[in-house]
Amino acid sequence: MRNSSPHPSRLRPAGFTLVELLVVIAIIGVLVGLLLPAVQAAREAARRMSCSNNFKQIGLAIHNYHSAHDNLPMQRGGTYDTGTGASNNNGFNLSWMVGLTPFIEQQALWEQISNPLAFNRDGSVRTPPYPAMGSVPWDENYQPWLTQVVSFRCPSDGADSPNDRVAFSNYAACAGDAFFEQHHSGIDDSGRSSNDGTWGDSAGSRWARGVFRARHFTAFRDIKDGLSNTIAAGENVVDVQEREIKTMPHIDGNVENRPPAYYETAGLIDPERPQFWAAGVLLDDNINHGRGRRWSDGRPQSSVFHTIRPPNSYSVVQSHGGRGQFSASSRHQGGVYVLMADGAVRFVTDSIDTGDQNHMAFGRAQAPSTDHNAGAGKKSPYGLWGALGTKSSREIIDEQF
Protein backbone atom coordinates (compact mmCIF):
# COMPACT_ATOMS: atom_id res chain seq x y z
CA MET A 1 0.00 0.00 0.00
CA ARG A 2 1.37 3.41 -0.91
CA ASN A 3 2.41 5.79 1.83
CA SER A 4 -0.05 8.61 1.74
CA SER A 5 1.97 10.84 4.12
CA PRO A 6 2.89 14.21 2.62
CA HIS A 7 6.44 13.75 4.00
CA PRO A 8 7.77 10.40 2.94
CA SER A 9 10.30 8.87 5.41
CA ARG A 10 13.98 9.60 4.75
CA LEU A 11 16.88 7.29 5.43
CA ARG A 12 19.43 8.72 7.98
CA PRO A 13 22.81 9.26 6.23
CA ALA A 14 25.70 7.05 7.45
CA GLY A 15 28.61 8.65 9.47
CA PHE A 16 29.32 10.56 12.68
CA THR A 17 27.80 13.78 13.83
CA LEU A 18 30.15 16.62 14.72
CA VAL A 19 29.47 16.07 18.43
CA GLU A 20 30.31 12.37 18.17
CA LEU A 21 33.51 13.16 16.28
CA LEU A 22 34.61 15.67 18.92
CA VAL A 23 33.93 13.13 21.66
CA VAL A 24 36.08 10.52 19.89
CA ILE A 25 38.89 13.02 19.42
CA ALA A 26 38.68 13.98 23.09
CA ILE A 27 38.88 10.33 24.15
CA ILE A 28 41.90 9.74 21.91
CA GLY A 29 43.56 12.83 23.38
CA VAL A 30 43.00 11.57 26.91
CA LEU A 31 44.41 8.15 26.02
CA VAL A 32 47.49 9.72 24.41
CA GLY A 33 47.98 11.87 27.48
CA LEU A 34 47.83 8.79 29.67
CA LEU A 35 50.10 6.70 27.47
CA LEU A 36 52.76 9.32 26.67
CA PRO A 37 54.42 9.25 30.12
CA ALA A 38 54.49 5.47 29.94
CA VAL A 39 56.12 5.61 26.50
CA GLN A 40 58.68 8.14 27.73
CA ALA A 41 59.38 5.99 30.79
CA ALA A 42 59.86 2.95 28.57
CA ARG A 43 62.28 4.88 26.37
CA GLU A 44 64.28 6.07 29.38
CA ALA A 45 64.33 2.52 30.75
CA ALA A 46 65.79 1.37 27.43
CA ARG A 47 68.38 4.15 27.54
CA ARG A 48 69.31 3.23 31.11
CA MET A 49 69.74 -0.39 30.10
CA SER A 50 71.96 0.69 27.20
CA CYS A 51 74.04 2.83 29.58
CA SER A 52 74.39 -0.12 31.95
CA ASN A 53 75.48 -2.32 29.05
CA ASN A 54 78.10 0.27 28.06
CA PHE A 55 79.47 0.18 31.58
CA LYS A 56 79.51 -3.62 31.59
CA GLN A 57 81.52 -3.53 28.37
CA ILE A 58 83.95 -1.06 29.96
CA GLY A 59 84.21 -3.27 33.04
CA LEU A 60 85.03 -6.29 30.88
CA ALA A 61 87.61 -4.20 29.01
CA ILE A 62 89.26 -3.21 32.30
CA HIS A 63 89.56 -6.86 33.34
CA ASN A 64 90.91 -7.87 29.93
CA TYR A 65 93.42 -5.02 30.10
CA HIS A 66 94.51 -6.18 33.55
CA SER A 67 94.89 -9.76 32.30
CA ALA A 68 97.10 -8.53 29.46
CA HIS A 69 99.22 -6.02 31.39
CA ASP A 70 98.94 -7.01 35.10
CA ASN A 71 97.71 -3.51 35.95
CA LEU A 72 94.85 -1.13 35.23
CA PRO A 73 95.10 1.51 32.48
CA MET A 74 96.87 4.61 33.73
CA GLN A 75 94.81 7.70 34.42
CA ARG A 76 96.64 10.76 33.05
CA GLY A 77 99.37 8.76 31.33
CA GLY A 78 100.86 8.72 27.85
CA THR A 79 104.12 10.20 26.57
CA TYR A 80 106.29 12.69 28.44
CA ASP A 81 106.63 16.37 27.61
CA THR A 82 110.02 16.54 25.90
CA GLY A 83 110.05 20.30 25.43
CA THR A 84 109.73 19.98 21.65
CA GLY A 85 106.19 21.32 21.34
CA ALA A 86 102.70 20.27 22.44
CA SER A 87 101.94 18.42 19.19
CA ASN A 88 105.05 16.22 19.49
CA ASN A 89 103.87 14.42 22.65
CA ASN A 90 100.80 14.41 24.86
CA GLY A 91 102.47 15.80 27.97
CA PHE A 92 101.52 12.80 30.13
CA ASN A 93 97.86 13.83 29.98
CA LEU A 94 95.88 10.94 28.46
CA SER A 95 92.84 9.51 30.18
CA TRP A 96 92.32 5.93 31.32
CA MET A 97 89.90 5.40 28.42
CA VAL A 98 92.57 5.71 25.71
CA GLY A 99 94.22 2.44 26.75
CA LEU A 100 90.87 0.64 26.76
CA THR A 101 90.10 1.25 23.07
CA PRO A 102 91.53 -2.05 21.75
CA PHE A 103 89.52 -3.92 24.39
CA ILE A 104 86.13 -2.42 23.41
CA GLU A 105 86.28 -3.32 19.71
CA GLN A 106 87.99 -0.06 18.73
CA GLN A 107 91.13 -1.66 17.33
CA ALA A 108 91.18 0.64 14.28
CA LEU A 109 91.13 3.72 16.51
CA TRP A 110 93.86 2.25 18.71
CA GLU A 111 96.02 1.60 15.64
CA GLN A 112 95.71 5.27 14.68
CA ILE A 113 96.65 6.37 18.19
CA SER A 114 99.49 3.94 18.86
CA ASN A 115 101.25 4.61 15.54
CA PRO A 116 102.52 7.83 13.94
CA LEU A 117 99.75 9.62 12.05
CA ALA A 118 100.65 11.72 9.02
CA PHE A 119 97.30 13.48 8.55
CA ASN A 120 95.44 16.36 10.17
CA ARG A 121 91.71 16.37 10.85
CA ASP A 122 90.97 17.91 7.44
CA GLY A 123 92.99 15.22 5.63
CA SER A 124 95.96 17.44 4.88
CA VAL A 125 99.40 15.90 5.21
CA ARG A 126 101.27 16.68 8.41
CA THR A 127 105.06 16.86 8.33
CA PRO A 128 106.46 15.52 10.56
CA PRO A 129 103.68 13.06 11.45
CA TYR A 130 101.97 13.09 14.81
CA PRO A 131 103.96 10.80 17.12
CA ALA A 132 102.73 7.47 18.41
CA MET A 133 100.17 8.05 21.21
CA GLY A 134 99.29 11.38 19.69
CA SER A 135 99.53 14.99 20.75
CA VAL A 136 97.95 16.71 23.75
CA PRO A 137 94.36 15.54 24.33
CA TRP A 138 92.92 18.96 23.51
CA ASP A 139 94.49 19.10 20.02
CA GLU A 140 91.58 19.66 17.61
CA ASN A 141 93.65 18.77 14.54
CA TYR A 142 94.40 15.24 15.76
CA GLN A 143 91.53 13.13 14.39
CA PRO A 144 91.61 10.26 16.93
CA TRP A 145 90.72 12.64 19.75
CA LEU A 146 87.77 13.93 17.69
CA THR A 147 86.43 10.42 17.10
CA GLN A 148 83.32 9.73 19.18
CA VAL A 149 83.41 6.27 20.77
CA VAL A 150 79.77 5.23 21.15
CA SER A 151 80.56 2.96 24.11
CA PHE A 152 81.78 6.01 26.04
CA ARG A 153 78.42 7.81 25.76
CA CYS A 154 75.26 7.40 27.83
CA PRO A 155 72.15 7.45 25.57
CA SER A 156 70.28 9.54 28.15
CA ASP A 157 72.75 12.39 27.67
CA GLY A 158 71.75 14.17 24.46
CA ALA A 159 74.80 16.46 24.17
CA ASP A 160 76.09 16.29 20.59
CA SER A 161 79.80 16.13 19.92
CA PRO A 162 80.77 18.58 17.10
CA ASN A 163 82.99 17.19 14.38
CA ASP A 164 85.64 19.88 14.93
CA ARG A 165 86.05 19.40 18.70
CA VAL A 166 87.40 16.68 20.95
CA ALA A 167 84.71 14.02 21.44
CA PHE A 168 82.81 13.48 24.68
CA SER A 169 82.56 10.84 27.40
CA ASN A 170 79.98 10.07 30.09
CA TYR A 171 82.21 7.85 32.21
CA ALA A 172 84.87 8.93 34.69
CA ALA A 173 87.51 7.22 36.82
CA CYS A 174 86.97 7.04 40.59
CA ALA A 175 89.74 8.78 42.54
CA GLY A 176 88.29 8.10 45.98
CA ASP A 177 87.47 10.60 48.71
CA ALA A 178 90.57 12.87 48.69
CA PHE A 179 92.01 15.20 46.08
CA PHE A 180 94.95 17.17 47.49
CA GLU A 181 97.66 17.25 44.77
CA GLN A 182 96.04 14.23 43.10
CA HIS A 183 95.80 16.01 39.74
CA HIS A 184 99.44 15.06 39.06
CA SER A 185 100.29 12.92 42.13
CA GLY A 186 103.81 14.22 42.49
CA ILE A 187 104.93 13.61 38.89
CA ASP A 188 105.30 16.44 36.38
CA ASP A 189 104.50 16.49 32.66
CA SER A 190 108.02 15.31 31.85
CA GLY A 191 107.65 12.23 34.04
CA ARG A 192 109.93 13.54 36.80
CA SER A 193 109.02 12.46 40.31
CA SER A 194 109.05 14.98 43.16
CA ASN A 195 110.37 14.04 46.60
CA ASP A 196 108.59 16.88 48.38
CA GLY A 197 107.54 15.71 51.84
CA THR A 198 104.05 17.19 51.61
CA TRP A 199 102.83 16.79 48.04
CA GLY A 200 105.51 14.71 46.29
CA ASP A 201 105.21 11.26 44.74
CA SER A 202 105.67 9.20 47.91
CA ALA A 203 104.14 11.72 50.32
CA GLY A 204 101.01 12.14 48.23
CA SER A 205 100.34 8.41 48.04
CA ARG A 206 98.52 8.49 51.40
CA TRP A 207 95.80 10.59 49.79
CA ALA A 208 95.51 8.46 46.65
CA ARG A 209 92.59 6.56 48.14
CA GLY A 210 90.70 5.53 44.99
CA VAL A 211 91.15 2.78 42.39
CA PHE A 212 92.82 5.22 39.96
CA ARG A 213 95.76 7.48 40.80
CA ALA A 214 97.03 10.03 38.28
CA ARG A 215 100.30 9.12 36.55
CA HIS A 216 100.63 5.83 38.41
CA PHE A 217 99.69 2.29 37.52
CA THR A 218 97.41 0.53 39.98
CA ALA A 219 96.37 -3.10 40.04
CA PHE A 220 93.67 -5.30 41.50
CA ARG A 221 96.07 -6.33 44.27
CA ASP A 222 95.96 -2.71 45.52
CA ILE A 223 92.20 -2.93 46.13
CA LYS A 224 92.36 -4.47 49.59
CA ASP A 225 88.73 -3.68 50.41
CA GLY A 226 87.62 -6.17 47.76
CA LEU A 227 86.73 -5.66 44.12
CA SER A 228 83.00 -6.04 44.79
CA ASN A 229 83.12 -3.34 47.50
CA THR A 230 85.04 -0.69 45.59
CA ILE A 231 83.92 1.68 42.82
CA ALA A 232 86.20 1.86 39.78
CA ALA A 233 84.24 4.34 37.63
CA GLY A 234 81.04 6.36 37.55
CA GLU A 235 78.89 8.50 35.28
CA ASN A 236 79.72 12.04 34.24
CA VAL A 237 77.27 14.40 32.48
CA VAL A 238 78.62 16.37 29.51
CA ASP A 239 78.52 20.14 30.03
CA VAL A 240 76.30 22.07 27.58
CA GLN A 241 77.06 25.58 28.84
CA GLU A 242 73.93 25.97 30.95
CA ARG A 243 75.65 26.77 34.28
CA GLU A 244 74.56 23.51 35.86
CA ILE A 245 76.28 22.82 39.17
CA LYS A 246 77.12 19.27 38.12
CA THR A 247 78.61 20.08 34.71
CA MET A 248 80.31 23.50 34.95
CA PRO A 249 82.85 23.67 37.81
CA HIS A 250 83.04 26.61 40.17
CA ILE A 251 86.59 28.00 40.47
CA ASP A 252 87.81 28.38 44.05
CA GLY A 253 91.54 28.56 44.76
CA ASN A 254 90.84 27.66 48.38
CA VAL A 255 88.80 24.50 47.72
CA GLU A 256 91.13 22.20 49.65
CA ASN A 257 90.59 24.24 52.83
CA ARG A 258 86.81 24.19 52.71
CA PRO A 259 84.45 21.41 53.82
CA PRO A 260 82.33 19.91 51.02
CA ALA A 261 79.11 21.44 52.37
CA TYR A 262 80.52 24.99 52.32
CA TYR A 263 79.22 25.75 48.84
CA GLU A 264 75.63 24.94 49.82
CA THR A 265 75.44 27.83 52.26
CA ALA A 266 77.81 30.35 50.68
CA GLY A 267 75.18 31.88 48.38
CA LEU A 268 76.73 30.35 45.27
CA ILE A 269 73.75 28.25 44.20
CA ASP A 270 70.53 29.73 42.82
CA PRO A 271 67.97 29.24 45.64
CA GLU A 272 65.08 29.13 43.20
CA ARG A 273 66.80 26.67 40.86
CA PRO A 274 69.23 24.64 42.96
CA GLN A 275 70.50 22.72 39.93
CA PHE A 276 72.19 25.92 38.70
CA TRP A 277 74.85 28.30 39.94
CA ALA A 278 73.76 31.76 41.03
CA ALA A 279 74.49 34.78 38.85
CA GLY A 280 77.98 36.21 39.19
CA VAL A 281 79.63 33.02 40.49
CA LEU A 282 83.13 32.44 39.12
CA LEU A 283 82.93 29.43 36.80
CA ASP A 284 85.26 27.73 34.37
CA ASP A 285 82.89 28.48 31.50
CA ASN A 286 85.24 27.79 28.58
CA ILE A 287 83.22 25.64 26.18
CA ASN A 288 85.94 22.96 26.19
CA HIS A 289 86.50 22.88 29.96
CA GLY A 290 83.17 21.49 31.12
CA ARG A 291 82.73 18.03 32.59
CA GLY A 292 82.92 15.20 30.07
CA ARG A 293 83.93 17.42 27.14
CA ARG A 294 87.19 15.58 26.33
CA TRP A 295 87.23 11.78 26.45
CA SER A 296 91.00 11.65 25.90
CA ASP A 297 91.92 14.18 28.60
CA GLY A 298 93.19 12.66 31.85
CA ARG A 299 93.03 15.84 33.90
CA PRO A 300 90.45 15.47 36.71
CA GLN A 301 88.11 18.14 35.40
CA SER A 302 87.42 15.99 32.33
CA SER A 303 87.56 12.37 33.47
CA VAL A 304 87.61 11.93 37.27
CA PHE A 305 85.05 11.96 40.06
CA HIS A 306 85.25 11.67 43.84
CA THR A 307 83.03 9.98 46.40
CA ILE A 308 82.74 13.12 48.53
CA ARG A 309 79.61 14.97 47.51
CA PRO A 310 76.54 12.86 46.67
CA PRO A 311 75.76 12.02 43.05
CA ASN A 312 74.49 14.93 40.94
CA SER A 313 75.96 17.53 43.28
CA TYR A 314 78.33 20.37 42.41
CA SER A 315 81.93 20.28 41.22
CA VAL A 316 84.62 22.76 42.32
CA VAL A 317 88.12 23.18 40.83
CA GLN A 318 91.09 25.11 42.20
CA SER A 319 92.05 26.21 38.68
CA HIS A 320 91.56 24.75 35.21
CA GLY A 321 93.32 21.39 34.97
CA GLY A 322 94.11 21.45 38.69
CA ARG A 323 92.80 19.65 41.72
CA GLY A 324 89.26 19.90 43.05
CA GLN A 325 86.25 17.92 44.17
CA PHE A 326 84.19 16.49 41.32
CA SER A 327 80.83 14.77 41.66
CA ALA A 328 79.45 11.83 39.73
CA SER A 329 76.43 12.84 37.63
CA SER A 330 73.94 11.54 35.08
CA ARG A 331 70.75 12.37 33.17
CA HIS A 332 68.97 9.43 34.79
CA GLN A 333 66.31 10.29 37.31
CA GLY A 334 67.46 10.07 40.91
CA GLY A 335 71.02 8.80 40.71
CA VAL A 336 73.95 7.45 38.69
CA TYR A 337 75.38 4.15 37.54
CA VAL A 338 78.73 3.09 38.96
CA LEU A 339 81.08 0.35 37.84
CA MET A 340 82.45 -1.77 40.65
CA ALA A 341 86.00 -3.07 40.35
CA ASP A 342 84.71 -6.62 39.90
CA GLY A 343 82.83 -5.51 36.77
CA ALA A 344 79.35 -5.31 38.33
CA VAL A 345 77.19 -2.29 37.51
CA ARG A 346 75.13 -0.71 40.30
CA PHE A 347 72.71 2.21 40.44
CA VAL A 348 73.44 4.63 43.29
CA THR A 349 70.74 7.08 44.35
CA ASP A 350 71.33 10.75 45.12
CA SER A 351 70.24 10.05 48.70
CA ILE A 352 73.08 7.62 49.48
CA ASP A 353 74.69 8.15 52.89
CA THR A 354 77.51 10.70 52.49
CA GLY A 355 78.48 11.02 56.15
CA ASP A 356 79.91 14.25 57.54
CA GLN A 357 79.83 16.89 54.81
CA ASN A 358 81.50 19.38 57.15
CA HIS A 359 84.65 17.25 57.31
CA MET A 360 87.39 18.60 55.05
CA ALA A 361 88.81 16.07 52.61
CA PHE A 362 92.06 14.48 53.74
CA GLY A 363 95.05 16.49 52.52
CA ARG A 364 97.38 19.26 53.58
CA ALA A 365 94.67 20.98 55.63
CA GLN A 366 94.31 17.72 57.57
CA ALA A 367 98.07 17.17 57.90
CA PRO A 368 99.71 19.84 60.11
CA SER A 369 103.43 19.68 60.76
CA THR A 370 102.83 17.57 63.84
CA ASP A 371 100.89 14.89 61.94
CA HIS A 372 102.15 14.32 58.41
CA ASN A 373 100.10 11.13 58.11
CA ALA A 374 96.70 12.63 58.94
CA GLY A 375 94.12 10.78 56.90
CA ALA A 376 96.38 7.89 55.95
CA GLY A 377 94.42 4.65 56.20
CA LYS A 378 91.56 6.28 58.05
CA LYS A 379 87.93 5.43 57.54
CA SER A 380 86.22 7.70 55.04
CA PRO A 381 84.32 10.56 56.71
CA TYR A 382 81.78 10.49 53.86
CA GLY A 383 79.64 7.55 54.89
CA LEU A 384 78.79 4.64 52.61
CA TRP A 385 79.52 6.69 49.49
CA GLY A 386 83.01 7.54 50.69
CA ALA A 387 83.66 3.95 51.80
CA LEU A 388 82.73 2.62 48.36
CA GLY A 389 85.27 4.99 46.81
CA THR A 390 88.26 3.98 48.93
CA LYS A 391 90.27 0.94 47.91
CA SER A 392 92.14 -0.01 51.09
CA SER A 393 90.67 1.66 54.18
CA ARG A 394 89.13 -1.59 55.42
CA GLU A 395 85.58 -0.23 55.74
CA ILE A 396 82.93 -2.90 56.02
CA ILE A 397 80.15 -2.52 53.42
CA ASP A 398 77.10 -3.95 55.16
CA GLU A 399 74.40 -1.84 53.44
CA GLN A 400 72.53 -2.25 50.19
CA PHE A 401 72.85 0.57 47.69
C-alpha positions in Angstrom: 0.0 0.0 0.0 1.4 3.4 -0.9 2.4 5.8 1.8 -0.1 8.6 1.7 2.0 10.8 4.1 2.9 14.2 2.6 6.4 13.8 4.0 7.8 10.4 2.9 10.3 8.9 5.4 14.0 9.6 4.8 16.9 7.3 5.4 19.4 8.7 8.0 22.8 9.3 6.2 25.7 7.1 7.4 28.6 8.7 9.5 29.3 10.6 12.7 27.8 13.8 13.8 30.2 16.6 14.7 29.5 16.1 18.4 30.3 12.4 18.2 33.5 13.2 16.3 34.6 15.7 18.9 33.9 13.1 21.7 36.1 10.5 19.9 38.9 13.0 19.4 38.7 14.0 23.1 38.9 10.3 24.2 41.9 9.7 21.9 43.6 12.8 23.4 43.0 11.6 26.9 44.4 8.2 26.0 47.5 9.7 24.4 48.0 11.9 27.5 47.8 8.8 29.7 50.1 6.7 27.5 52.8 9.3 26.7 54.4 9.3 30.1 54.5 5.5 29.9 56.1 5.6 26.5 58.7 8.1 27.7 59.4 6.0 30.8 59.9 3.0 28.6 62.3 4.9 26.4 64.3 6.1 29.4 64.3 2.5 30.7 65.8 1.4 27.4 68.4 4.2 27.5 69.3 3.2 31.1 69.7 -0.4 30.1 72.0 0.7 27.2 74.0 2.8 29.6 74.4 -0.1 32.0 75.5 -2.3 29.0 78.1 0.3 28.1 79.5 0.2 31.6 79.5 -3.6 31.6 81.5 -3.5 28.4 83.9 -1.1 30.0 84.2 -3.3 33.0 85.0 -6.3 30.9 87.6 -4.2 29.0 89.3 -3.2 32.3 89.6 -6.9 33.3 90.9 -7.9 29.9 93.4 -5.0 30.1 94.5 -6.2 33.6 94.9 -9.8 32.3 97.1 -8.5 29.5 99.2 -6.0 31.4 98.9 -7.0 35.1 97.7 -3.5 35.9 94.9 -1.1 35.2 95.1 1.5 32.5 96.9 4.6 33.7 94.8 7.7 34.4 96.6 10.8 33.1 99.4 8.8 31.3 100.9 8.7 27.9 104.1 10.2 26.6 106.3 12.7 28.4 106.6 16.4 27.6 110.0 16.5 25.9 110.0 20.3 25.4 109.7 20.0 21.7 106.2 21.3 21.3 102.7 20.3 22.4 101.9 18.4 19.2 105.0 16.2 19.5 103.9 14.4 22.6 100.8 14.4 24.9 102.5 15.8 28.0 101.5 12.8 30.1 97.9 13.8 30.0 95.9 10.9 28.5 92.8 9.5 30.2 92.3 5.9 31.3 89.9 5.4 28.4 92.6 5.7 25.7 94.2 2.4 26.8 90.9 0.6 26.8 90.1 1.3 23.1 91.5 -2.1 21.7 89.5 -3.9 24.4 86.1 -2.4 23.4 86.3 -3.3 19.7 88.0 -0.1 18.7 91.1 -1.7 17.3 91.2 0.6 14.3 91.1 3.7 16.5 93.9 2.3 18.7 96.0 1.6 15.6 95.7 5.3 14.7 96.6 6.4 18.2 99.5 3.9 18.9 101.3 4.6 15.5 102.5 7.8 13.9 99.7 9.6 12.0 100.7 11.7 9.0 97.3 13.5 8.5 95.4 16.4 10.2 91.7 16.4 10.8 91.0 17.9 7.4 93.0 15.2 5.6 96.0 17.4 4.9 99.4 15.9 5.2 101.3 16.7 8.4 105.1 16.9 8.3 106.5 15.5 10.6 103.7 13.1 11.5 102.0 13.1 14.8 104.0 10.8 17.1 102.7 7.5 18.4 100.2 8.0 21.2 99.3 11.4 19.7 99.5 15.0 20.7 98.0 16.7 23.7 94.4 15.5 24.3 92.9 19.0 23.5 94.5 19.1 20.0 91.6 19.7 17.6 93.6 18.8 14.5 94.4 15.2 15.8 91.5 13.1 14.4 91.6 10.3 16.9 90.7 12.6 19.8 87.8 13.9 17.7 86.4 10.4 17.1 83.3 9.7 19.2 83.4 6.3 20.8 79.8 5.2 21.2 80.6 3.0 24.1 81.8 6.0 26.0 78.4 7.8 25.8 75.3 7.4 27.8 72.1 7.4 25.6 70.3 9.5 28.1 72.8 12.4 27.7 71.8 14.2 24.5 74.8 16.5 24.2 76.1 16.3 20.6 79.8 16.1 19.9 80.8 18.6 17.1 83.0 17.2 14.4 85.6 19.9 14.9 86.0 19.4 18.7 87.4 16.7 20.9 84.7 14.0 21.4 82.8 13.5 24.7 82.6 10.8 27.4 80.0 10.1 30.1 82.2 7.8 32.2 84.9 8.9 34.7 87.5 7.2 36.8 87.0 7.0 40.6 89.7 8.8 42.5 88.3 8.1 46.0 87.5 10.6 48.7 90.6 12.9 48.7 92.0 15.2 46.1 94.9 17.2 47.5 97.7 17.3 44.8 96.0 14.2 43.1 95.8 16.0 39.7 99.4 15.1 39.1 100.3 12.9 42.1 103.8 14.2 42.5 104.9 13.6 38.9 105.3 16.4 36.4 104.5 16.5 32.7 108.0 15.3 31.9 107.7 12.2 34.0 109.9 13.5 36.8 109.0 12.5 40.3 109.0 15.0 43.2 110.4 14.0 46.6 108.6 16.9 48.4 107.5 15.7 51.8 104.0 17.2 51.6 102.8 16.8 48.0 105.5 14.7 46.3 105.2 11.3 44.7 105.7 9.2 47.9 104.1 11.7 50.3 101.0 12.1 48.2 100.3 8.4 48.0 98.5 8.5 51.4 95.8 10.6 49.8 95.5 8.5 46.7 92.6 6.6 48.1 90.7 5.5 45.0 91.1 2.8 42.4 92.8 5.2 40.0 95.8 7.5 40.8 97.0 10.0 38.3 100.3 9.1 36.5 100.6 5.8 38.4 99.7 2.3 37.5 97.4 0.5 40.0 96.4 -3.1 40.0 93.7 -5.3 41.5 96.1 -6.3 44.3 96.0 -2.7 45.5 92.2 -2.9 46.1 92.4 -4.5 49.6 88.7 -3.7 50.4 87.6 -6.2 47.8 86.7 -5.7 44.1 83.0 -6.0 44.8 83.1 -3.3 47.5 85.0 -0.7 45.6 83.9 1.7 42.8 86.2 1.9 39.8 84.2 4.3 37.6 81.0 6.4 37.5 78.9 8.5 35.3 79.7 12.0 34.2 77.3 14.4 32.5 78.6 16.4 29.5 78.5 20.1 30.0 76.3 22.1 27.6 77.1 25.6 28.8 73.9 26.0 31.0 75.7 26.8 34.3 74.6 23.5 35.9 76.3 22.8 39.2 77.1 19.3 38.1 78.6 20.1 34.7 80.3 23.5 34.9 82.8 23.7 37.8 83.0 26.6 40.2 86.6 28.0 40.5 87.8 28.4 44.1 91.5 28.6 44.8 90.8 27.7 48.4 88.8 24.5 47.7 91.1 22.2 49.6 90.6 24.2 52.8 86.8 24.2 52.7 84.5 21.4 53.8 82.3 19.9 51.0 79.1 21.4 52.4 80.5 25.0 52.3 79.2 25.8 48.8 75.6 24.9 49.8 75.4 27.8 52.3 77.8 30.3 50.7 75.2 31.9 48.4 76.7 30.4 45.3 73.8 28.3 44.2 70.5 29.7 42.8 68.0 29.2 45.6 65.1 29.1 43.2 66.8 26.7 40.9 69.2 24.6 43.0 70.5 22.7 39.9 72.2 25.9 38.7 74.9 28.3 39.9 73.8 31.8 41.0 74.5 34.8 38.8 78.0 36.2 39.2 79.6 33.0 40.5 83.1 32.4 39.1 82.9 29.4 36.8 85.3 27.7 34.4 82.9 28.5 31.5 85.2 27.8 28.6 83.2 25.6 26.2 85.9 23.0 26.2 86.5 22.9 30.0 83.2 21.5 31.1 82.7 18.0 32.6 82.9 15.2 30.1 83.9 17.4 27.1 87.2 15.6 26.3 87.2 11.8 26.4 91.0 11.6 25.9 91.9 14.2 28.6 93.2 12.7 31.9 93.0 15.8 33.9 90.5 15.5 36.7 88.1 18.1 35.4 87.4 16.0 32.3 87.6 12.4 33.5 87.6 11.9 37.3 85.0 12.0 40.1 85.3 11.7 43.8 83.0 10.0 46.4 82.7 13.1 48.5 79.6 15.0 47.5 76.5 12.9 46.7 75.8 12.0 43.0 74.5 14.9 40.9 76.0 17.5 43.3 78.3 20.4 42.4 81.9 20.3 41.2 84.6 22.8 42.3 88.1 23.2 40.8 91.1 25.1 42.2 92.0 26.2 38.7 91.6 24.8 35.2 93.3 21.4 35.0 94.1 21.5 38.7 92.8 19.7 41.7 89.3 19.9 43.0 86.2 17.9 44.2 84.2 16.5 41.3 80.8 14.8 41.7 79.5 11.8 39.7 76.4 12.8 37.6 73.9 11.5 35.1 70.8 12.4 33.2 69.0 9.4 34.8 66.3 10.3 37.3 67.5 10.1 40.9 71.0 8.8 40.7 74.0 7.5 38.7 75.4 4.1 37.5 78.7 3.1 39.0 81.1 0.3 37.8 82.5 -1.8 40.7 86.0 -3.1 40.4 84.7 -6.6 39.9 82.8 -5.5 36.8 79.3 -5.3 38.3 77.2 -2.3 37.5 75.1 -0.7 40.3 72.7 2.2 40.4 73.4 4.6 43.3 70.7 7.1 44.3 71.3 10.8 45.1 70.2 10.0 48.7 73.1 7.6 49.5 74.7 8.1 52.9 77.5 10.7 52.5 78.5 11.0 56.2 79.9 14.3 57.5 79.8 16.9 54.8 81.5 19.4 57.2 84.7 17.3 57.3 87.4 18.6 55.0 88.8 16.1 52.6 92.1 14.5 53.7 95.0 16.5 52.5 97.4 19.3 53.6 94.7 21.0 55.6 94.3 17.7 57.6 98.1 17.2 57.9 99.7 19.8 60.1 103.4 19.7 60.8 102.8 17.6 63.8 100.9 14.9 61.9 102.2 14.3 58.4 100.1 11.1 58.1 96.7 12.6 58.9 94.1 10.8 56.9 96.4 7.9 55.9 94.4 4.7 56.2 91.6 6.3 58.1 87.9 5.4 57.5 86.2 7.7 55.0 84.3 10.6 56.7 81.8 10.5 53.9 79.6 7.5 54.9 78.8 4.6 52.6 79.5 6.7 49.5 83.0 7.5 50.7 83.7 4.0 51.8 82.7 2.6 48.4 85.3 5.0 46.8 88.3 4.0 48.9 90.3 0.9 47.9 92.1 0.0 51.1 90.7 1.7 54.2 89.1 -1.6 55.4 85.6 -0.2 55.7 82.9 -2.9 56.0 80.2 -2.5 53.4 77.1 -3.9 55.2 74.4 -1.8 53.4 72.5 -2.2 50.2 72.8 0.6 47.7 
